[in-house]
Amino acid sequence: MMYELPKKEEILQIFDKATKELDIYEKKDCIKDLVMYEMTDGTRTSTDLEGWRSYFDGGLFIIRFIEILRLLGGKNLYVNVIHEGHKFRSNYPEIYRGLLELVPVYREYTEKNNVKWKFVGDYTTELEPGELKGAHDFRKYLKDLEEKTKNNTDLAVFFMINYSTKWASEEGRTLLQSLPEANVIIRHCKGYVNGDMWLYGKLDNNSFVYAQNGSSGMNWSDRQLVYLISLSLRSMILNEGTHLSKTYEDGEQDKIKKKREIELSFIHKSLYKNEKKFPKRVIIFSPLGPEVYEF
C-alpha cells in the first residue's frame, strides 16, 4: 500500500481537540450536515514530484481526506478532478496517466471501506488523450467503481470528471438535481472558483474556505486534514442562515455594524504545534470578517 489510512480513535481525538480550539465543540455532530466541495489544486507546484506522479500524489491526498471525513461521520462530499477544458491542456496525458495509476488504489480502498462513488460529468466521449485512444476506456473503470459501491452507506463521494457547468445545466441537469446541496467550497491555492467548475444549482448556501497550501498527499498530516475539515465545519456553522432569506433580530444589525464596519473584526490564530509537516494556512469568513488560522 502506498499510503496509510488513519486510525479512528486517533482521528476522533484530534477532532475533539480541533473543535474545542475552534469553539464549535458543542456543534461537532453537525459534521453529518457538512457537504464540502473540495477543489483540489497545486499538485504541480507543492512538491518536487514531476509529471503524472504529482497528480497521483494528489489522488492519495483525496483518499485520506475521504477516509478521515468518513471516520468523523460525514455523509456527502464533492471533489473536482478534471473539467472539459483540461483535455485541451498540453499536460493532459500526465493528468490522465495519474488518474489511470490511481484506479487500482481506489479499487483497493473501495473493497475495504463503506464509501459510495458517483462520477459526475459528460461520458458520451472517450477521456483518453489522442495518442492513447483505443488503449483503454477510462469510462469502464468509473462504471465498475460505481457499480461496486452503489449500496455503500457511510459516505457518498461525487467526483467531477469531464465536468462543465454547461453540461450540468443541460444534459446533466436531471442528475445534478438528484444530488445534495454543497454548503462549503474548499479552494486550494487560488482565491476563486473557475466558472466551468461551478456546481450548477448546488451552491446557493455555500461559504468559501481558502487553503493556501496545495492538495498534496505527502504534504498534509492526518492532524492537518482534520483541522481543514473542522475549519470547514466552522465556516458552515458561522454562515448558517445568512443566505437569501436572512432576517435580523433586535439589535443584531447594530452589533454587526460595530464589529464589521467600525472595529474591522479580524481573527488570526496559530494552532501549529508538535507537527512534522510544514504549517498550513486556511482563511474562512464569518458575517463579521475574515478568520485566519495556521495549524
N, C-alpha and C positions, 0 to 999 in steps of 0.2 A: 504494500500500500504506500502511495506517495504522499499521504497526508495522515494526520492522526486526528480522530474525532474526539471532541471533548467529553469529559465525564459529567453526567447530570448533576451530581451533588456539588461539584466544584462550580458549575455554571450557575446553579441556583444561589449558592453562597455569594458569588460575585454580584449577581443581580440584586440580591437583598442589600448589599453594601452600596451599589451604584444608586439604587432608587432612594436610599436614605440620604446619600450625599446630594442628590438632585431634588430632594423634598417632594418625591412622588411615591414614597413607600406605601402610603395608605391606598393608593390607586394602582398598585402594581398589577393587580388582576385584570386591569383594562388592556393588558397585553393581548388578550384574545380579540380585542376590537381594533388593534393596530394593523393597518394594511399599508405597508410601505411599498413605494415604487423605487427600487434600488437601481440607480442609474450608474452602472459601472463605467469607469474611465481611468485614464492614467496608466494603463498597463505597459505602454511602451516607454514611459519616462520615469517610472517609480523604482525600477531596479536596473541591474546590468544585464538582464536577460535579453536575448535578441530573437527576432523573428517570431515564429509560432510559439516558442517557449514562453514568451511574455503573456500571450493570450491563454495558454494552458495554465499558467500561474494564476491568472485572473479567474479561471474556471474553478480552481481549488479554493480561492477566496469565497466564491459563491457557495460551494459545497459546505464549508464550515459555517458560513453565515446562515444557511438554511438549517443546518443541524442545531445550531445554538437557538435560533428562533423556535424551532420545533420543541426543544427541551424546555423553553420558557413558556410554552403554551400558545404561541402564535398560531393563527388559523389560515391566513392568506398572505401571499407575497407576490409582487410583480418584479421581474428582473429584465432589464433591457439587454439584449445581446447584439443583434445587428438589425439595422433598418435597411430598406431597399437601396438607399444610396451607398451603403458600404460595398455593394457588389461592383461599384464603379471605381473604387479606390485602387491605387497601384499595389497596395499590400494586401488586397483581399485574399490571395492564395495563402498568405501567412495566417490570416484570421480563420480561414476555412480549415487549414490543417490543425490549428489549435483546437477548433471545435471537434474535428474528427478524432484527435488524440484523446479528447475528453469522453468520448462515447463509452468506452469500457469502464472508465472511472465512475461515471454517472450510473451506468448499469449496475456496477457492484454496489454502489451506495443504495440504489433502489431496492436491491434484493434483501437488504438488511434493515431498512427503515420504512416507516409507515407514512411516506410522503407521496402526494399525488402530483404528477407532472401534467401541465397543459401548455401546448405550444401555440402561440397566437401570431399569425402572420399569413402572408399570401404564399400558398404552396401549389399554385397552379403551374409554376415553372420550376425547373431544377435549380438547386442552390450551388452546384459545383461551379468553380471558376472554369473559364474556357478550356484550358489545357487538360482538365480532369473530367470533363463531361463524358459520361458513359462509364467511368471507372467505379463510381459509387452513386447511390441515390440517397442523399442525406435525409430526405423526407421519410424514408423507410425506417431509419433509426429513431426518428421522432415519433412516428406512428407506433413503433414497437414499445417505446418507453411509456407512451400514453396508455396503451392497451394494458401493459403490465401493472400500471399503478392506478387504474381508473377506480378501484374500490378502496384505495387507501384513504384514511380519515384524519390523520394527525394534522397535516399541513398541506395546503394546496399552493403550488408554485406555478405562476404563469410566466413563461419565458417568451419574450417578444423577439421572434426571429423572422427576418424578411418582413418586418412590420413597417407600416407607414400610416399616418393619420388619414390620408386619402383612402387607403384600403379599408381602414377601420370605420370610416364614415359611409362607405358604400358596401362592398361585398362582405366585409367583416362586421357590419353593424349588428346583425342578429346575435352573433357570438359575443360581441362586447357587451351587449345589453344583459346577457346572462351572467356576467362576471361581477364581483363585488366592487364597490367604490373604493378608491385609494384615498387615504387621508394624510399621508406623509410622502413627500418626494425626498429621497436622499440623492444628492448630486455630488459626485466626486470631482475635485479639481477645478471645475468651471462653474460659474455662477449663473447658469441659465439652463433652460430646457429646450433642446432642439425642437423646432416646430413639427418635424416629422415623427418625433417620438412622444408627442402628447397623447395621453390615453383618452381617446375620444369619449366624452360623456361620463368620465370616471373621476374627474379631478375637481369637481365643484366645491369640495370641502377639504382641500389639501392645505398643508403647511409645508414650508420649504426648509430643508436641512442641508447645509453646505458642509461637506467633508473636504478639507484642504488636501488630504492625502489620497493617493490613488488606490484603486481596488486590487491590491496585490496580495496574494495569499501569503507570501513569505514575509511581508512587512507588518502584518497585523497579528497580535497575540489574541488568544481567546478572550482574555480580560478586556482588551480594547474593543473587540467586536461586541461584547456585552454592553459596554458603555455607549457604543454607537447606537445600538438598538434602544437602550434606556433613554438616551437623549432624544431619539425619535418619538418615544413614548411621551416624554415631557413636552415635546413640541405639539403632539396631538392633544394632550390634556390642556395645555395653555391656550390653544386656539379653538377649542371646542365651543360651538355656539356663536362664533364670531362671523360666520359667513351668511350673506344674503338676508336672513331673517333676524338679525341681531336686534334685540330690544334692550334698553338701558334702564336699570333700576335707579331709584332716587339717590343722587349723589355720585353715581358711578361715572358720569361724564366729567364731573369736576375732578375726581380722583385721577382719571386717565389723563386729562389735560395737564394736571400738575406734574405727574410722573413723566409723561412722554414729551410735553411741549416745553415745560419750564425746567425741570430737573434733568432732562435728557437721559432718562433711565438707560443704564448700560451695566450689564453683569459680565464680569470676567473672572473665571475661576480656574485654577490649576489643580487637577486631581491626579497628576502624574507622580507615581512613586513605586519603588520596587518593581520596575518594569524593564525587561530585557530589550524590548523593541524601542525604536525611536518614538518620541511623543507624537500624538495625533492631535489635530485641532478640528473642532466642529463648531459651527455657528448656527444657532437656531434663533427664532424670532417670536417674541410674545407680543400681545397687543400694546405693550408699553415700550418695547425697543429690543435691540439685539442682545443675545447672550452668547458669550464666547467661552468655550471650555477646552482645556488641554488635558490629556489623560494618557 
